């Protein structure tokens, strides 16, 4: 009957782990990734994490559009 006892212990351990995750012990990675995106393209509304990436995006995806004022001095 050793396996039956181990099974019960394993179930109890898993239940405690699930309860801790529900209380907020685990961080949702999608939420964290979304919070890291600070810059939004004025043309296509795509989100970028930093101005350098934003400028590279703007130059490659929207070459005919006028560069936004906040990207003029950014070194890419």
mmCIF file of the N, C-alpha and C atoms, coordinates in Angstrom:
data_MODEL
# 
_entry.id   MODEL 
# 
loop_
_atom_site.group_PDB 
_atom_site.id 
_atom_site.type_symbol 
_atom_site.label_atom_id 
_atom_site.label_alt_id 
_atom_site.label_comp_id 
_atom_site.label_asym_id 
_atom_site.label_entity_id 
_atom_site.label_seq_id 
_atom_site.pdbx_PDB_ins_code 
_atom_site.Cartn_x 
_atom_site.Cartn_y 
_atom_site.Cartn_z 
_atom_site.occupancy 
_atom_site.B_iso_or_equiv 
_atom_site.pdbx_formal_charge 
_atom_site.auth_seq_id 
_atom_site.auth_comp_id 
_atom_site.auth_asym_id 
_atom_site.auth_atom_id 
_atom_site.pdbx_PDB_model_num 
ATOM 1   N N  . UNK A 1 1  ? 0.805  -1.198 0.000   1.00 0.00 ? 1  UNK A N  1 
ATOM 2   C CA . UNK A 1 1  ? 0.000  0.000  0.000   1.00 0.00 ? 1  UNK A CA 1 
ATOM 3   C C  . UNK A 1 1  ? 0.852  1.267  0.000   1.00 0.00 ? 1  UNK A C  1 
ATOM 4   N N  . UNK A 1 2  ? 2.120  1.132  -0.175  1.00 0.00 ? 2  UNK A N  1 
ATOM 5   C CA . UNK A 1 2  ? 2.983  2.307  -0.164  1.00 0.00 ? 2  UNK A CA 1 
ATOM 6   C C  . UNK A 1 2  ? 2.624  3.255  -1.306  1.00 0.00 ? 2  UNK A C  1 
ATOM 7   N N  . UNK A 1 3  ? 2.290  2.722  -2.453  1.00 0.00 ? 3  UNK A N  1 
ATOM 8   C CA . UNK A 1 3  ? 1.976  3.578  -3.589  1.00 0.00 ? 3  UNK A CA 1 
ATOM 9   C C  . UNK A 1 3  ? 0.688  4.367  -3.350  1.00 0.00 ? 3  UNK A C  1 
ATOM 10  N N  . UNK A 1 4  ? -0.281 3.779  -2.691  1.00 0.00 ? 4  UNK A N  1 
ATOM 11  C CA . UNK A 1 4  ? -1.522 4.482  -2.383  1.00 0.00 ? 4  UNK A CA 1 
ATOM 12  C C  . UNK A 1 4  ? -1.256 5.687  -1.496  1.00 0.00 ? 4  UNK A C  1 
ATOM 13  N N  . UNK A 1 5  ? -0.381 5.527  -0.521  1.00 0.00 ? 5  UNK A N  1 
ATOM 14  C CA . UNK A 1 5  ? -0.028 6.632  0.367   1.00 0.00 ? 5  UNK A CA 1 
ATOM 15  C C  . UNK A 1 5  ? 0.727  7.722  -0.393  1.00 0.00 ? 5  UNK A C  1 
ATOM 16  N N  . UNK A 1 6  ? 1.635  7.320  -1.271  1.00 0.00 ? 6  UNK A N  1 
ATOM 17  C CA . UNK A 1 6  ? 2.394  8.284  -2.069  1.00 0.00 ? 6  UNK A CA 1 
ATOM 18  C C  . UNK A 1 6  ? 1.464  9.065  -3.000  1.00 0.00 ? 6  UNK A C  1 
ATOM 19  N N  . UNK A 1 7  ? 0.469  8.368  -3.517  1.00 0.00 ? 7  UNK A N  1 
ATOM 20  C CA . UNK A 1 7  ? -0.488 9.011  -4.410  1.00 0.00 ? 7  UNK A CA 1 
ATOM 21  C C  . UNK A 1 7  ? -1.260 10.108 -3.675  1.00 0.00 ? 7  UNK A C  1 
ATOM 22  N N  . UNK A 1 8  ? -1.694 9.814  -2.486  1.00 0.00 ? 8  UNK A N  1 
ATOM 23  C CA . UNK A 1 8  ? -2.435 10.792 -1.679  1.00 0.00 ? 8  UNK A CA 1 
ATOM 24  C C  . UNK A 1 8  ? -1.545 11.996 -1.356  1.00 0.00 ? 8  UNK A C  1 
ATOM 25  N N  . UNK A 1 9  ? -0.301 11.732 -0.976  1.00 0.00 ? 9  UNK A N  1 
ATOM 26  C CA . UNK A 1 9  ? 0.624  12.819 -0.680  1.00 0.00 ? 9  UNK A CA 1 
ATOM 27  C C  . UNK A 1 9  ? 0.874  13.686 -1.919  1.00 0.00 ? 9  UNK A C  1 
ATOM 28  N N  . UNK A 1 10 ? 1.025  13.044 -3.067  1.00 0.00 ? 10 UNK A N  1 
ATOM 29  C CA . UNK A 1 10 ? 1.258  13.771 -4.308  1.00 0.00 ? 10 UNK A CA 1 
ATOM 30  C C  . UNK A 1 10 ? 0.061  14.656 -4.659  1.00 0.00 ? 10 UNK A C  1 
ATOM 31  N N  . UNK A 1 11 ? -1.138 14.137 -4.460  1.00 0.00 ? 11 UNK A N  1 
ATOM 32  C CA . UNK A 1 11 ? -2.346 14.913 -4.735  1.00 0.00 ? 11 UNK A CA 1 
ATOM 33  C C  . UNK A 1 11 ? -2.450 16.118 -3.799  1.00 0.00 ? 11 UNK A C  1 
ATOM 34  N N  . UNK A 1 12 ? -2.120 15.918 -2.535  1.00 0.00 ? 12 UNK A N  1 
ATOM 35  C CA . UNK A 1 12 ? -2.169 17.018 -1.578  1.00 0.00 ? 12 UNK A CA 1 
ATOM 36  C C  . UNK A 1 12 ? -1.137 18.093 -1.924  1.00 0.00 ? 12 UNK A C  1 
ATOM 37  N N  . UNK A 1 13 ? 0.047  17.671 -2.331  1.00 0.00 ? 13 UNK A N  1 
ATOM 38  C CA . UNK A 1 13 ? 1.098  18.604 -2.707  1.00 0.00 ? 13 UNK A CA 1 
ATOM 39  C C  . UNK A 1 13 ? 0.670  19.412 -3.945  1.00 0.00 ? 13 UNK A C  1 
ATOM 40  N N  . UNK A 1 14 ? 0.086  18.745 -4.923  1.00 0.00 ? 14 UNK A N  1 
ATOM 41  C CA . UNK A 1 14 ? -0.371 19.425 -6.137  1.00 0.00 ? 14 UNK A CA 1 
ATOM 42  C C  . UNK A 1 14 ? -1.497 20.401 -5.822  1.00 0.00 ? 14 UNK A C  1 
ATOM 43  N N  . UNK A 1 15 ? -2.369 20.037 -4.901  1.00 0.00 ? 15 UNK A N  1 
ATOM 44  C CA . UNK A 1 15 ? -3.467 20.919 -4.518  1.00 0.00 ? 15 UNK A CA 1 
ATOM 45  C C  . UNK A 1 15 ? -2.934 22.189 -3.857  1.00 0.00 ? 15 UNK A C  1 
ATOM 46  N N  . UNK A 1 16 ? -1.957 22.053 -2.971  1.00 0.00 ? 16 UNK A N  1 
ATOM 47  C CA . UNK A 1 16 ? -1.355 23.215 -2.322  1.00 0.00 ? 16 UNK A CA 1 
ATOM 48  C C  . UNK A 1 16 ? -0.683 24.129 -3.356  1.00 0.00 ? 16 UNK A C  1 
ATOM 49  N N  . UNK A 1 17 ? -0.020 23.512 -4.338  1.00 0.00 ? 17 UNK A N  1 
ATOM 50  C CA . UNK A 1 17 ? 0.658  24.281 -5.375  1.00 0.00 ? 17 UNK A CA 1 
ATOM 51  C C  . UNK A 1 17 ? -0.358 25.059 -6.210  1.00 0.00 ? 17 UNK A C  1 
ATOM 52  N N  . UNK A 1 18 ? -1.472 24.443 -6.562  1.00 0.00 ? 18 UNK A N  1 
ATOM 53  C CA . UNK A 1 18 ? -2.515 25.108 -7.344  1.00 0.00 ? 18 UNK A CA 1 
ATOM 54  C C  . UNK A 1 18 ? -3.162 26.245 -6.567  1.00 0.00 ? 18 UNK A C  1 
ATOM 55  N N  . UNK A 1 19 ? -3.359 26.058 -5.270  1.00 0.00 ? 19 UNK A N  1 
ATOM 56  C CA . UNK A 1 19 ? -3.932 27.119 -4.434  1.00 0.00 ? 19 UNK A CA 1 
ATOM 57  C C  . UNK A 1 19 ? -2.993 28.318 -4.362  1.00 0.00 ? 19 UNK A C  1 
ATOM 58  N N  . UNK A 1 20 ? -1.695 28.054 -4.254  1.00 0.00 ? 20 UNK A N  1 
ATOM 59  C CA . UNK A 1 20 ? -0.714 29.139 -4.199  1.00 0.00 ? 20 UNK A CA 1 
ATOM 60  C C  . UNK A 1 20 ? -0.695 29.905 -5.522  1.00 0.00 ? 20 UNK A C  1 
ATOM 61  N N  . UNK A 1 21 ? -0.842 29.196 -6.636  1.00 0.00 ? 21 UNK A N  1 
ATOM 62  C CA . UNK A 1 21 ? -0.841 29.852 -7.941  1.00 0.00 ? 21 UNK A CA 1 
ATOM 63  C C  . UNK A 1 21 ? -2.087 30.723 -8.105  1.00 0.00 ? 21 UNK A C  1 
ATOM 64  N N  . UNK A 1 22 ? -3.207 30.290 -7.592  1.00 0.00 ? 22 UNK A N  1 
ATOM 65  C CA . UNK A 1 22 ? -4.446 31.063 -7.699  1.00 0.00 ? 22 UNK A CA 1 
ATOM 66  C C  . UNK A 1 22 ? -4.386 32.339 -6.870  1.00 0.00 ? 22 UNK A C  1 
ATOM 67  N N  . UNK A 1 23 ? -3.643 32.319 -5.775  1.00 0.00 ? 23 UNK A N  1 
ATOM 68  C CA . UNK A 1 23 ? -3.534 33.483 -4.902  1.00 0.00 ? 23 UNK A CA 1 
ATOM 69  C C  . UNK A 1 23 ? -2.637 34.560 -5.488  1.00 0.00 ? 23 UNK A C  1 
ATOM 70  N N  . UNK A 1 24 ? -1.940 34.264 -6.556  1.00 0.00 ? 24 UNK A N  1 
ATOM 71  C CA . UNK A 1 24 ? -1.076 35.273 -7.163  1.00 0.00 ? 24 UNK A CA 1 
ATOM 72  C C  . UNK A 1 24 ? 0.389  34.933 -7.024  1.00 0.00 ? 24 UNK A C  1 
ATOM 73  N N  . UNK A 1 25 ? 0.701  33.723 -6.676  1.00 0.00 ? 25 UNK A N  1 
ATOM 74  C CA . UNK A 1 25 ? 2.090  33.310 -6.548  1.00 0.00 ? 25 UNK A CA 1 
ATOM 75  C C  . UNK A 1 25 ? 2.790  33.244 -7.890  1.00 0.00 ? 25 UNK A C  1 
ATOM 76  N N  . UNK A 1 26 ? 2.051  32.961 -8.957  1.00 0.00 ? 26 UNK A N  1 
ATOM 77  C CA . UNK A 1 26 ? 2.628  32.874 -10.291 1.00 0.00 ? 26 UNK A CA 1 
ATOM 78  C C  . UNK A 1 26 ? 2.371  34.179 -11.043 1.00 0.00 ? 26 UNK A C  1 
ATOM 79  N N  . UNK A 1 27 ? 3.344  34.604 -11.830 1.00 0.00 ? 27 UNK A N  1 
ATOM 80  C CA . UNK A 1 27 ? 3.221  35.826 -12.610 1.00 0.00 ? 27 UNK A CA 1 
ATOM 81  C C  . UNK A 1 27 ? 2.788  35.451 -14.021 1.00 0.00 ? 27 UNK A C  1 
ATOM 82  N N  . UNK A 1 28 ? 1.757  36.113 -14.520 1.00 0.00 ? 28 UNK A N  1 
ATOM 83  C CA . UNK A 1 28 ? 1.293  35.862 -15.874 1.00 0.00 ? 28 UNK A CA 1 
ATOM 84  C C  . UNK A 1 28 ? 2.243  36.555 -16.850 1.00 0.00 ? 28 UNK A C  1 
ATOM 85  N N  . UNK A 1 29 ? 2.886  35.794 -17.704 1.00 0.00 ? 29 UNK A N  1 
ATOM 86  C CA . UNK A 1 29 ? 3.904  36.347 -18.593 1.00 0.00 ? 29 UNK A CA 1 
ATOM 87  C C  . UNK A 1 29 ? 3.313  37.257 -19.664 1.00 0.00 ? 29 UNK A C  1 
ATOM 88  N N  . UNK A 1 30 ? 2.092  36.996 -20.083 1.00 0.00 ? 30 UNK A N  1 
ATOM 89  C CA . UNK A 1 30 ? 1.477  37.866 -21.082 1.00 0.00 ? 30 UNK A CA 1 
ATOM 90  C C  . UNK A 1 30 ? 1.266  39.270 -20.529 1.00 0.00 ? 30 UNK A C  1 
ATOM 91  N N  . UNK A 1 31 ? 0.853  39.360 -19.292 1.00 0.00 ? 31 UNK A N  1 
ATOM 92  C CA . UNK A 1 31 ? 0.631  40.661 -18.660 1.00 0.00 ? 31 UNK A CA 1 
ATOM 93  C C  . UNK A 1 31 ? 1.955  41.401 -18.499 1.00 0.00 ? 31 UNK A C  1 
ATOM 94  N N  . UNK A 1 32 ? 2.996  40.681 -18.093 1.00 0.00 ? 32 UNK A N  1 
ATOM 95  C CA . UNK A 1 32 ? 4.304  41.294 -17.914 1.00 0.00 ? 32 UNK A CA 1 
ATOM 96  C C  . UNK A 1 32 ? 4.867  41.781 -19.249 1.00 0.00 ? 32 UNK A C  1 
ATOM 97  N N  . UNK A 1 33 ? 4.690  41.007 -20.299 1.00 0.00 ? 33 UNK A N  1 
ATOM 98  C CA . UNK A 1 33 ? 5.181  41.406 -21.621 1.00 0.00 ? 33 UNK A CA 1 
ATOM 99  C C  . UNK A 1 33 ? 4.423  42.625 -22.136 1.00 0.00 ? 33 UNK A C  1 
ATOM 100 N N  . UNK A 1 34 ? 3.134  42.655 -21.920 1.00 0.00 ? 34 UNK A N  1 
ATOM 101 C CA . UNK A 1 34 ? 2.325  43.793 -22.367 1.00 0.00 ? 34 UNK A CA 1 
ATOM 102 C C  . UNK A 1 34 ? 2.723  45.069 -21.630 1.00 0.00 ? 34 UNK A C  1 
ATOM 103 N N  . UNK A 1 35 ? 3.068  44.947 -20.361 1.00 0.00 ? 35 UNK A N  1 
ATOM 104 C CA . UNK A 1 35 ? 3.455  46.115 -19.575 1.00 0.00 ? 35 UNK A CA 1 
ATOM 105 C C  . UNK A 1 35 ? 4.786  46.690 -20.045 1.00 0.00 ? 35 UNK A C  1 
ATOM 106 N N  . UNK A 1 36 ? 5.620  45.873 -20.702 1.00 0.00 ? 36 UNK A N  1 
ATOM 107 C CA . UNK A 1 36 ? 6.933  46.330 -21.153 1.00 0.00 ? 36 UNK A CA 1 
ATOM 108 C C  . UNK A 1 36 ? 6.844  47.136 -22.444 1.00 0.00 ? 36 UNK A C  1 
ATOM 109 N N  . UNK A 1 37 ? 5.704  47.107 -23.127 1.00 0.00 ? 37 UNK A N  1 
ATOM 110 C CA . UNK A 1 37 ? 5.550  47.835 -24.386 1.00 0.00 ? 37 UNK A CA 1 
ATOM 111 C C  . UNK A 1 37 ? 5.066  49.254 -24.098 1.00 0.00 ? 37 UNK A C  1 
ATOM 112 N N  . UNK A 1 38 ? 5.947  50.229 -24.310 1.00 0.00 ? 38 UNK A N  1 
ATOM 113 C CA . UNK A 1 38 ? 5.645  51.608 -23.929 1.00 0.00 ? 38 UNK A CA 1 
ATOM 114 C C  . UNK A 1 38 ? 5.358  52.534 -25.111 1.00 0.00 ? 38 UNK A C  1 
ATOM 115 N N  . UNK A 1 39 ? 5.846  52.203 -26.305 1.00 0.00 ? 39 UNK A N  1 
ATOM 116 C CA . UNK A 1 39 ? 5.719  53.101 -27.451 1.00 0.00 ? 39 UNK A CA 1 
ATOM 117 C C  . UNK A 1 39 ? 4.759  52.509 -28.468 1.00 0.00 ? 39 UNK A C  1 
ATOM 118 N N  . UNK A 1 40 ? 3.875  53.341 -28.997 1.00 0.00 ? 40 UNK A N  1 
ATOM 119 C CA . UNK A 1 40 ? 2.875  52.897 -29.963 1.00 0.00 ? 40 UNK A CA 1 
ATOM 120 C C  . UNK A 1 40 ? 3.062  53.654 -31.268 1.00 0.00 ? 40 UNK A C  1 
ATOM 121 N N  . UNK A 1 41 ? 3.156  52.906 -32.369 1.00 0.00 ? 41 UNK A N  1 
ATOM 122 C CA . UNK A 1 41 ? 3.329  53.503 -33.689 1.00 0.00 ? 41 UNK A CA 1 
ATOM 123 C C  . UNK A 1 41 ? 2.095  54.332 -34.031 1.00 0.00 ? 41 UNK A C  1 
ATOM 124 N N  . UNK A 1 42 ? 2.333  55.536 -34.507 1.00 0.00 ? 42 UNK A N  1 
ATOM 125 C CA . UNK A 1 42 ? 1.224  56.437 -34.812 1.00 0.00 ? 42 UNK A CA 1 
ATOM 126 C C  . UNK A 1 42 ? 0.499  56.055 -36.101 1.00 0.00 ? 42 UNK A C  1 
ATOM 127 N N  . UNK A 1 43 ? 1.100  55.217 -36.927 1.00 0.00 ? 43 UNK A N  1 
ATOM 128 C CA . UNK A 1 43 ? 0.491  54.830 -38.196 1.00 0.00 ? 43 UNK A CA 1 
ATOM 129 C C  . UNK A 1 43 ? -0.284 53.509 -38.059 1.00 0.00 ? 43 UNK A C  1 
ATOM 130 N N  . UNK A 1 44 ? 0.399  52.466 -37.595 1.00 0.00 ? 44 UNK A N  1 
ATOM 131 C CA . UNK A 1 44 ? -0.230 51.139 -37.560 1.00 0.00 ? 44 UNK A CA 1 
ATOM 132 C C  . UNK A 1 44 ? -0.622 50.681 -36.158 1.00 0.00 ? 44 UNK A C  1 
ATOM 133 N N  . UNK A 1 45 ? -0.324 51.478 -35.144 1.00 0.00 ? 45 UNK A N  1 
ATOM 134 C CA . UNK A 1 45 ? -0.658 51.200 -33.747 1.00 0.00 ? 45 UNK A CA 1 
ATOM 135 C C  . UNK A 1 45 ? 0.054  49.962 -33.170 1.00 0.00 ? 45 UNK A C  1 
ATOM 136 N N  . UNK A 1 46 ? 1.134  49.524 -33.800 1.00 0.00 ? 46 UNK A N  1 
ATOM 137 C CA . UNK A 1 46 ? 1.947  48.440 -33.245 1.00 0.00 ? 46 UNK A CA 1 
ATOM 138 C C  . UNK A 1 46 ? 2.688  48.972 -32.028 1.00 0.00 ? 46 UNK A C  1 
ATOM 139 N N  . UNK A 1 47 ? 2.949  48.107 -31.063 1.00 0.00 ? 47 UNK A N  1 
ATOM 140 C CA . UNK A 1 47 ? 3.610  48.544 -29.837 1.00 0.00 ? 47 UNK A CA 1 
ATOM 141 C C  . UNK A 1 47 ? 5.043  48.051 -29.795 1.00 0.00 ? 47 UNK A C  1 
ATOM 142 N N  . UNK A 1 48 ? 5.951  48.918 -29.323 1.00 0.00 ? 48 UNK A N  1 
ATOM 143 C CA . UNK A 1 48 ? 7.366  48.615 -29.228 1.00 0.00 ? 48 UNK A CA 1 
ATOM 144 C C  . UNK A 1 48 ? 7.878  48.915 -27.819 1.00 0.00 ? 48 UNK A C  1 
ATOM 145 N N  . UNK A 1 49 ? 8.939  48.218 -27.393 1.00 0.00 ? 49 UNK A N  1 
ATOM 146 C CA . UNK A 1 49 ? 9.440  48.416 -26.030 1.00 0.00 ? 49 UNK A CA 1 
ATOM 147 C C  . UNK A 1 49 ? 10.302 49.656 -25.838 1.00 0.00 ? 49 UNK A C  1 
ATOM 148 N N  . UNK A 1 50 ? 10.991 50.127 -26.890 1.00 0.00 ? 50 UNK A N  1 
ATOM 149 C CA . UNK A 1 50 ? 11.885 51.277 -26.723 1.00 0.00 ? 50 UNK A CA 1 
ATOM 150 C C  . UNK A 1 50 ? 11.905 52.147 -27.977 1.00 0.00 ? 50 UNK A C  1 
ATOM 151 N N  . UNK A 1 51 ? 12.409 53.378 -27.867 1.00 0.00 ? 51 UNK A N  1 
ATOM 152 C CA . UNK A 1 51 ? 12.406 54.298 -29.017 1.00 0.00 ? 51 UNK A CA 1 
ATOM 153 C C  . UNK A 1 51 ? 13.280 53.823 -30.178 1.00 0.00 ? 51 UNK A C  1 
ATOM 154 N N  . UNK A 1 52 ? 14.368 53.132 -29.881 1.00 0.00 ? 52 UNK A N  1 
ATOM 155 C CA . UNK A 1 52 ? 15.256 52.651 -30.940 1.00 0.00 ? 52 UNK A CA 1 
ATOM 156 C C  . UNK A 1 52 ? 14.518 51.660 -31.844 1.00 0.00 ? 52 UNK A C  1 
ATOM 157 N N  . UNK A 1 53 ? 13.826 50.730 -31.252 1.00 0.00 ? 53 UNK A N  1 
ATOM 158 C CA . UNK A 1 53 ? 13.047 49.754 -32.009 1.00 0.00 ? 53 UNK A CA 1 
ATOM 159 C C  . UNK A 1 53 ? 11.920 50.444 -32.765 1.00 0.00 ? 53 UNK A C  1 
ATOM 160 N N  . UNK A 1 54 ? 11.313 51.416 -32.123 1.00 0.00 ? 54 UNK A N  1 
ATOM 161 C CA . UNK A 1 54 ? 10.227 52.180 -32.748 1.00 0.00 ? 54 UNK A CA 1 
ATOM 162 C C  . UNK A 1 54 ? 10.729 52.884 -34.003 1.00 0.00 ? 54 UNK A C  1 
ATOM 163 N N  . UNK A 1 55 ? 11.909 53.505 -33.922 1.00 0.00 ? 55 UNK A N  1 
ATOM 164 C CA . UNK A 1 55 ? 12.459 54.217 -35.079 1.00 0.00 ? 55 UNK A CA 1 
ATOM 165 C C  . UNK A 1 55 ? 12.787 53.242 -36.203 1.00 0.00 ? 55 UNK A C  1 
ATOM 166 N N  . UNK A 1 56 ? 13.381 52.101 -35.873 1.00 0.00 ? 56 UNK A N  1 
ATOM 167 C CA . UNK A 1 56 ? 13.690 51.094 -36.886 1.00 0.00 ? 56 UNK A CA 1 
ATOM 168 C C  . UNK A 1 56 ? 12.414 50.599 -37.559 1.00 0.00 ? 56 UNK A C  1 
ATOM 169 N N  . UNK A 1 57 ? 11.394 50.371 -36.759 1.00 0.00 ? 57 UNK A N  1 
ATOM 170 C CA . UNK A 1 57 ? 10.092 49.948 -37.287 1.00 0.00 ? 57 UNK A CA 1 
ATOM 171 C C  . UNK A 1 57 ? 9.541  51.007 -38.234 1.00 0.00 ? 57 UNK A C  1 
ATOM 172 N N  . UNK A 1 58 ? 9.575  52.247 -37.802 1.00 0.00 ? 58 UNK A N  1 
ATOM 173 C CA . UNK A 1 58 ? 8.997  53.333 -38.593 1.00 0.00 ? 58 UNK A CA 1 
ATOM 174 C C  . UNK A 1 58 ? 9.720  53.488 -39.926 1.00 0.00 ? 58 UNK A C  1 
ATOM 175 N N  . UNK A 1 59 ? 11.062 53.396 -39.895 1.00 0.00 ? 59 UNK A N  1 
ATOM 176 C CA . UNK A 1 59 ? 11.842 53.548 -41.127 1.00 0.00 ? 59 UNK A CA 1 
ATOM 177 C C  . UNK A 1 59 ? 11.590 52.404 -42.102 1.00 0.00 ? 59 UNK A C  1 
ATOM 178 N N  . UNK A 1 60 ? 11.411 51.205 -41.607 1.00 0.00 ? 60 UNK A N  1 
ATOM 179 C CA . UNK A 1 60 ? 11.230 50.064 -42.505 1.00 0.00 ? 60 UNK A CA 1 
ATOM 180 C C  . UNK A 1 60 ? 9.780  49.873 -42.957 1.00 0.00 ? 60 UNK A C  1 
ATOM 181 N N  . UNK A 1 61 ? 8.823  50.123 -42.096 1.00 0.00 ? 61 UNK A N  1 
ATOM 182 C CA . UNK A 1 61 ? 7.418  49.868 -42.423 1.00 0.00 ? 61 UNK A CA 1 
ATOM 183 C C  . UNK A 1 61 ? 6.683  51.066 -43.006 1.00 0.00 ? 61 UNK A C  1 
ATOM 184 N N  . UNK A 1 62 ? 7.116  52.265 -42.665 1.00 0.00 ? 62 UNK A N  1 
ATOM 185 C CA . UNK A 1 62 ? 6.417  53.471 -43.113 1.00 0.00 ? 62 UNK A CA 1 
ATOM 186 C C  . UNK A 1 62 ? 7.405  54.489 -43.702 1.00 0.00 ? 62 UNK A C  1 
ATOM 187 N N  . UNK A 1 63 ? 8.113  54.136 -44.768 1.00 0.00 ? 63 UNK A N  1 
ATOM 188 C CA . UNK A 1 63 ? 9.150  55.050 -45.286 1.00 0.00 ? 63 UNK A CA 1 
ATOM 189 C C  . UNK A 1 63 ? 8.595  56.336 -45.888 1.00 0.00 ? 63 UNK A C  1 
ATOM 190 N N  . UNK A 1 64 ? 7.365  56.309 -46.369 1.00 0.00 ? 64 UNK A N  1 
ATOM 191 C CA . UNK A 1 64 ? 6.790  57.506 -46.991 1.00 0.00 ? 64 UNK A CA 1 
ATOM 192 C C  . UNK A 1 64 ? 6.148  58.451 -45.980 1.00 0.00 ? 64 UNK A C  1 
ATOM 193 N N  . UNK A 1 65 ? 5.843  57.933 -44.801 1.00 0.00 ? 65 UNK A N  1 
ATOM 194 C CA . UNK A 1 65 ? 5.204  58.762 -43.776 1.00 0.00 ? 65 UNK A CA 1 
ATOM 195 C C  . UNK A 1 65 ? 6.244  59.661 -43.106 1.00 0.00 ? 65 UNK A C  1 
ATOM 196 N N  . UNK A 1 66 ? 5.779  60.778 -42.596 1.00 0.00 ? 66 UNK A N  1 
ATOM 197 C CA . UNK A 1 66 ? 6.669  61.714 -41.913 1.00 0.00 ? 66 UNK A CA 1 
ATOM 198 C C  . UNK A 1 66 ? 7.033  61.174 -40.528 1.00 0.00 ? 66 UNK A C  1 
ATOM 199 N N  . UNK A 1 67 ? 8.313  61.268 -40.185 1.00 0.00 ? 67 UNK A N  1 
ATOM 200 C CA . UNK A 1 67 ? 8.818  60.762 -38.906 1.00 0.00 ? 67 UNK A CA 1 
ATOM 201 C C  . UNK A 1 67 ? 8.234  61.570 -37.749 1.00 0.00 ? 67 UNK A C  1 
ATOM 202 N N  . UNK A 1 68 ? 7.712  60.904 -36.725 1.00 0.00 ? 68 UNK A N  1 
ATOM 203 C CA . UNK A 1 68 ? 7.201  61.622 -35.547 1.00 0.00 ? 68 UNK A CA 1 
ATOM 204 C C  . UNK A 1 68 ? 8.313  62.414 -34.863 1.00 0.00 ? 68 UNK A C  1 
ATOM 205 N N  . UNK A 1 69 ? 7.951  63.501 -34.233 1.00 0.00 ? 69 UNK A N  1 
ATOM 206 C CA . UNK A 1 69 ? 8.922  64.398 -33.593 1.00 0.00 ? 69 UNK A CA 1 
ATOM 207 C C  . UNK A 1 69 ? 9.745  63.695 -32.521 1.00 0.00 ? 69 UNK A C  1 
ATOM 208 N N  . UNK A 1 70 ? 9.149  62.757 -31.794 1.00 0.00 ? 70 UNK A N  1 
ATOM 209 C CA . UNK A 1 70 ? 9.904  62.100 -30.709 1.00 0.00 ? 70 UNK A CA 1 
ATOM 210 C C  . UNK A 1 70 ? 10.985 61.156 -31.226 1.00 0.00 ? 70 UNK A C  1 
ATOM 211 N N  . UNK A 1 71 ? 10.957 60.820 -32.532 1.00 0.00 ? 71 UNK A N  1 
ATOM 212 C CA . UNK A 1 71 ? 11.955 59.890 -33.086 1.00 0.00 ? 71 UNK A CA 1 
ATOM 213 C C  . UNK A 1 71 ? 13.078 60.581 -33.859 1.00 0.00 ? 71 UNK A C  1 
ATOM 214 N N  . UNK A 1 72 ? 12.987 61.867 -34.045 1.00 0.00 ? 72 UNK A N  1 
ATOM 215 C CA . UNK A 1 72 ? 13.971 62.581 -34.857 1.00 0.00 ? 72 UNK A CA 1 
ATOM 216 C C  . UNK A 1 72 ? 15.370 62.483 -34.249 1.00 0.00 ? 72 UNK A C  1 
ATOM 217 N N  . UNK A 1 73 ? 15.508 62.633 -32.943 1.00 0.00 ? 73 UNK A N  1 
ATOM 218 C CA . UNK A 1 73 ? 16.825 62.636 -32.311 1.00 0.00 ? 73 UNK A CA 1 
ATOM 219 C C  . UNK A 1 73 ? 17.287 61.265 -31.816 1.00 0.00 ? 73 UNK A C  1 
ATOM 220 N N  . UNK A 1 74 ? 16.502 60.219 -32.026 1.00 0.00 ? 74 UNK A N  1 
ATOM 221 C CA . UNK A 1 74 ? 16.855 58.889 -31.550 1.00 0.00 ? 74 UNK A CA 1 
ATOM 222 C C  . UNK A 1 74 ? 17.898 58.283 -32.488 1.00 0.00 ? 74 UNK A C  1 
ATOM 223 N N  . UNK A 1 75 ? 18.968 57.720 -31.902 1.00 0.00 ? 75 UNK A N  1 
ATOM 224 C CA . UNK A 1 75 ? 20.024 57.075 -32.679 1.00 0.00 ? 75 UNK A CA 1 
ATOM 225 C C  . UNK A 1 75 ? 19.657 55.603 -32.807 1.00 0.00 ? 75 UNK A C  1 
ATOM 226 N N  . UNK A 1 76 ? 19.513 55.153 -34.056 1.00 0.00 ? 76 UNK A N  1 
ATOM 227 C CA . UNK A 1 76 ? 19.116 53.766 -34.298 1.00 0.00 ? 76 UNK A CA 1 
ATOM 228 C C  . UNK A 1 76 ? 20.306 52.888 -34.598 1.00 0.00 ? 76 UNK A C  1 
# 
